[in-house]
Amino acid sequence: MERVKFISTPCPALVLQHRGGIFIVAAALYQGYNYQHLLADKAHNASLQFLWRCLFVSYKDYQNARDAAWKILLDCGIDRLPVNLNIIRDQLGVRIVSYKDAKALIQKRNLTALTVQTDGLTFYAGEEPVILYSEACSPERIRFTIAHELGHIVLGHVAPGSITTKNREPSPGDSPQETAANQFAARLLAPACVLWGLDLHTADEIAAACRISKQAARFRAERMKTLHDRNKFLSSLLERKLYQRFMPFMEAVCCREVRPGESLQSD
């Protein structure tokens, strides 16, 4: 019987165990490789067909999260770094409150134990989505926490009557929904085409420009290296639109009118 285990890595992978053998295939779709030729191996054809389908679904989840982040940036008129999450909050009609300021609400909904386990969570109060976050985290981590929870809302992971229960740094046990929310957050706060346009490569540069944590910036720097190696920028219409939206900001940065991390004008 085929068993599949999802592994959370910088490039999500699948482990397929079949007839005592273990096949480990990184999500090659992210790297631009084509594993279809492996299906010629008739002995393992059924297993590889199953693995291919799983990889395709994994890539589609990633693609949906990435495109949703780009679309939100465009729809909300975001045109500079660091991304102003308050604009997105207002456009989506989301209430965002710290654990400290939501103490009465947390107690009323019996969420006290959950707030100890997670940096942020989302639920609906009637028709209004509510994001709660831990004020004990750094400002940079709080930005990623909020972006992660916005991802759950935008991607339809949470609805009236449900609640998100995990918001921590990425780990091997993450569910597909948690992985998608992390992918959304990273691409919302640090869109690759903009980092490319600003010629930002290192984790320190990305962290400063996007006001995200060093750990999140390291993941983006690794991803940017892969994209540079593949010259994989502006390959979709949506990404090209986003690049054009940020063009005045990028030109101002390049002309040293502002530095990455500063706004063109006060918000």
ABEGO torsion letter per residue (X at the ends): XBBBBBBBBABBBBBBBBGGBBBBBBBAAAAGBBAAAAAABAAAAAAAAAAAAAAAAAAAAAAAAAAAAAAAAAAAGBABOBBBAAAAAAAAGBBBBBAAAAAAAAAAAGAAAAAAABABBBBBBEABBBBBBBAABBAAAAAAAAAAAAAAAAAGABBBGBBBABBBBBBAABBAAAAAAAAAAAAAABBAAAAAAAGBABAAAAAAAAGBBAAAAAAAAAAAAAAAAAGBBGABAAAAAAAAAAAAAAAAAAAGABBBGBBABBX
